[in-house]
Amino acid sequence: MRQLDYPWLLRALALVLALALATPIVHGVATARPAVLSALYGRQIATLPTAEQALANPWQALSQSLAYLSDRTAWVFASSRIVDRVRYDWLGDAASSKLVRNGAFVFLARLADTGPLHVIESACLYGPRAGPDHLIEQSLTVHGALARPDRRVSFLVIPSKPLLYAERLPVAVPKALRAHCRTTLDTNPLFRPWQEALAEAGVVGVFPLERMRGAREQSGYYPAENFHAEGASAFDAAQALLARLYPDEPMLQAPLKRVRARADLEFILRHPRWIERLEPDYGARRARPDRERARALAAAHPELRGAQVFTAEGEGRAVVIGSSFSTYLAPHLAVRFGETIRVNIEALPVAEHARALGPVLDALDADEVIFVHHDTGIIDGGYGILTNALTR
């Protein structure tokens, strides 16, 4: 499906609409009488401090001045969100420099401090250029430092949307990069040798590209307006790892149902986005959050603040460590275990990494330690964070 890449007429219409909405609001709000703004906000608005007030209490005067500017500009920013929503909902535009779009499919293109297509380049270019050797070395270093006779360490890497749906990348992505993404999807030059090398060393490393590629055309499988794998795609990734860890156990069968949920890219779009996604129905086997246990762990170990705890009808204890992708994967891994503790190590200060992976992890007495990241997160240094903490 070809992206609507703004024919010149639509660009002109969008600009006219933006100016039509923004100009009267900017002018009107900036020059409006206080009584008008008070009526709009439903409260008394801030006023500028007098010279006497500024001399008597400069800090309070500064705070009052900032409140005044906020009250005078709030509707300007609101009009900007309205324009972005019109662009997104009516004109089919990505409406953000961080996103690219092809119809219903929206891709995260860059982070705040990176190049315009950094996320897509990481998935499709950096891996083949860097080669798998460094990734293999880092993985084996982590495994060697943390594995015990009674504690297994494994790795799950999630294919990102630009790779999994390489054919759907929009024309806003250069043709050469789109072609490279399709080649990387077909050849898997980084994670195939990584999986093979880890298997030879007796370590479980899973990159479930083929499994997810076979199911990706189901509507809502990998939510079109998500950055993270969620629902059915997260379930498939979790099952791919569990099949390797427990090959003698039958695969979990969970029927898929459609649920209405919020898209995780709405924080960039700045307006609510409701989507339909496929979700496995675990029934009585579903993992349940245990917030009391999470609070107790955080009280005992500050490095576990923000950790999630799940309980289910399975056996043993697993600790899932990783990036934000671990948040979406943990409930699907948790159905196999009695207790699962999920830790987003990338949300912790660097100074706490060594303790989190050392005495805190030992205190949790886990049977399984599972590292969950996505491909671009690993390529951009996800395992480097771990090896730095374990070797310094």
N, C-alpha and C positions, 0 to 999 in steps of 0.2 A: 504494500500500500504506500503510495507516494505522499510524502508530507506536503501540507499546504504551506509553502515557503513564501507567503505574502507576495502575490502579484502586486505590482506598483499601485494599483487602484485600491486594494485592501489596505496597503500601508498608508496611503493618503487618507482613507476613511478613518483609520485608527487614530492617526495624528489629529485629524479634525475633531474626532470624538473626544480625545484626551484634552485638547485645548478647550473645547466647548464645556467640558465638565470642570476642568481645573481653574480656568481663568476667573469666572465669576466667584467661585468659592474662595480662591486665594485673595482676590480683591475685596470681596465682601467680608470675609472673616477678619482680614487684616485691618479693615477700617470700620468694622461694626461697632456700634455703641455697646458698652458693657451690659446694658439691660437686654439687648438682643441676644448676646452670647449667653447670658445667665438663663434666658428662656430656653435656648437650645440645649444647654448642658443640664438644666434642672437644678442648678446650684449657683451660689455666688462665685464669680470668677476672680482670679487674682488681679491685683493692680500693681503698677510700678511703684517702688518705694520713692519717697521724697528724698531730697538731698540731705535733709536733717536726719532722716532714718538711716541713710547710708553711712553718714559720719558716725552716728551713735552705735550702730551695730552692723559692720560691713558684711559679716557672714550671713546674718539673717536677711540683709538686703539682697545679697547674691541669690539666696534661695528663693526669695520672693520674686526676683527678676526672672529666674528660670521658670517658675510656676506661671508667670505672666506670659512668657514666650510659648510655653506648652499649651496654655489655653488658647492662644492666638493661632497656633499652627496645627492643632489636633485635627481639625476638619480638612486641612490641606492633605495630611497624610491619609485620611479616610478616603478622599477623592482619588488618591493614587491607587489605593486598593480596589476601588470600584473600576477604574480604568483597566487594571490588570485582570480583574475578573471578566470584564467584557472581552478583552483580548483572548483569554483562555477559553471561556465558555462559548462565545459566539464566533470568534474568528479562527479558532483552532491553533492559536499561537502558544508557545511554551510560556510566555509572559514572565520569564526570568532568565537572566544571563547564565544562571547555574544549570539550566535545563535545556534539552533539545527534545523535539517532539515529532512523532510520526502518527498522526491521527490519534487514536486512543492511547498509544504507547508513548510514555514519557520516560526519558532517561536522564539520570543525574550526569552532568557533563564535567563539572568541576566543583572543587571545594572553595572555601572563601579565599585562600591564599595560594591558589595554584593556577596553572595555565587554563585557557578556555575549554580544552577538551581532555584535561588531565586524567579523569577517571576512565574514559574510554581508551585513551592511549595506554594506560597502565594494564588494562585487561588484554589488549590486543598487540601491543608493541614491546613493552618493557620485558615481558617474560621471555620471548624468543631471543631478544638481544642479550639478556643477562645469562641465559642458560640455567639449567636446573642444579648445577653443582653446589652453588652457594646455599640454595634453599634446602637441599638434601643435608648439607653439613650442619646448618642451623637446626633442622628438625632432629637430627641424631644427637646433637649437643643437648637439646632440651630433654630428649628421651633419656639420655645417659645420666643427666643430673637428677631427674625426678623419678624414674622408674624404680620400683622395689620388688622383691619377690612376691609381696602381697598387694602390690599396687601397680596396675597397668596404665601406661600412658599411650594415648592415641591422638590422631589428628584428623579433623574434618575441615575441608576447604570447600566453600560454596561457590559455584560459578556465578558470576555477576550477570546482571541483565544485559549489558552491552555485548557480552560474549554469547550468552545463551540465545539471545534473539538478534544475532549479528545481521540477519537478513532484513530486520525491521529498523535498522538505524536510519535516521532521516537524511535528506540531502544536505542538511546543515552540517553534517559530518563529511569531510572531504572524501572524494571517491576512493583515493588510495588507502585511506584509513579504514573505510568500510570493507574494502577488498581484503585488507590484512586481517580484520576481525573475522571474516568468513573463513579465511585460511586457518587462523588459529583455532576456530571452532572445529574445523575438520581434522586438524592434525594434532591438537593438544600438545604442543612441543615442550611445555614446561612441566605440567603436572602428570603427564603419563610416565616419563622417566622418574619423576619424584616418587610416584606410587610404587613403581617397580623396584627402585633402590631401597625404599623403606621395607617392602615385603621381603627382599633378600636379607635384610638385617633383622627380620623377625618383628618388625614394627608395623602397626596398622596405620596407614595413611589413606584417606579416601577423598577423591575429587569426583563426585557423582555426575559428571557431565553427560555421559551417554544415557544414563537412567532419566535424568531430568529433560534431556533433549527429546527423548521418546514420548514424554508426556506434556511437553510445553504448549501444544496447540489447544489444550483444553481451556476454555474461557474461564478466567479467574484463577488459573493454576499458579502463575507468578503474577500477582496483581499488576495491571498495566500502569497504575499510577503509584507504584511502590518503588523504593530503592532496595529494600530488604526482601529476601525470600520469606514468604509467610503463608500459612495455611498448608495447602496440598504440596507446594514446592518444598517447604520446610519439612513436612512429613516424609517426603521421598528422600531428602538428604539424610534425615535422621535414620530412616530405615536402611539406607545403604551402609551406613556405619555400623549399626547394630547387627546387620547380617554378617559383617566381617568379624565383629567381636564375639558373636555367639552363633556360629554357623550351624550348630546342632539344634538350635531352637527354631520352631516354626515362625514364619514371618507374621507379624501382626496384621490382621485384616480389619480395616476401618472404613466403612462406607463414607463417601464424600457428600457433603451437603453445601448448599449455597447460603452464605451469610452476608449481611450488610454490615460494612465496617468503614472506618475512616482510613483514607490513604495516608501513608506515612510521609509523602512528599508535600502534604498540605502546609507544613511549617515553612516551606520555601514559597509556596504559592500565596500564602497569607490569607487564605479563605478556606472554609471547610470543604472537603471533598469526600463524598460518600461513594463507596464502590461495592461491587459484589465480588467475593472471592470464594474459592472452594476450600472447605475446611473438613478435616477428618472428624468423624463422630465416634469418639472412643467409648461413649456410654459410661458404664460404671468403672471402666479402666482409666479414665482420664486422670491426669495429674492435677492435684489441688494445691494452690498456694498455701503456705504455712507462714503467715506473717509474724506470729508470735515467736516461732523458732528463728526467723530472720532477725527480729529485733534482739533476741538473746545472743545470737552470733555476733551482731554488730557491737553489742555492749562488751562482749569478751574480746573481740578483735576489731579494732577500729578500721583495719584494712577491708573488712567485710561490710562496711556501711554501704547500703545500696544493693547488697546481694539479694538474690531471690532464693527462696527455698520451696521445693515442691515435694509432696508425698504422693505415693501411688501404691498399688498392690503388688509391685515387683519386689526384687530382692537386692540387697546390698546398697551401697552409697556411692554416688557419682558426684564429682566436682567438675562442672563445665566452666572453662575459663576461655575468655576470648574478647572479641570486639562486640559492637552492638548487634551483630548477626547472632551472637550467642543468646541474646534475649529472645529472639524469635524461634530458635532451635531448641532451647532447653526444655520447654514443655513437651515436645515430641520425643526427646530422648528420655525424659523423666518417667514415661509410662513403663519403662523396663525395670526401674529401680524402686526400692523402698523410699529412698530420700535422694534428692538431687539438689545441689547447691550451685547456683549460677553466679559467676563473678565476672564483671566487665573490667578486666585489668587495665584497659586503655583509658578508663575513667578515673583511675587512681593516679596520684602524683608519682612521678618517677622514683622519688625517694622511698616509696612504700612497696615497690615491685619486689625487691629482694626478700623482704619479710613475708609478703603475701605468698610467694612461691616457695618459701622455706618453712619456718616454724609454724606459720598459720596453716599452710596446706598440710603439714604433718599432723597438726592438732585435729584436723577434720577427719582423719582416719578413713580415707576413701579407698574403695576397691578399684575405682576407675577414675582417671583424670583425663578429661577429653578437652582438647583445644579446638575451638570453633572460630574460624575467621572466614572472610570471603577472599577471592583471588586477588583483587586489587589491593586489599588491605595487607596481604602477605607480601606482594611484590613491592609495596611501598614501605615495608619495614616491620610488619606485624611480628614476625618471628625474631627480628632483631631486638625488639623490645624485651623479649623473653631471654634471649641469649645474653644480652647486656646485663640483665638483672642476675643471671645465674653464674656469670663468669667474672664479675668485677670483685 
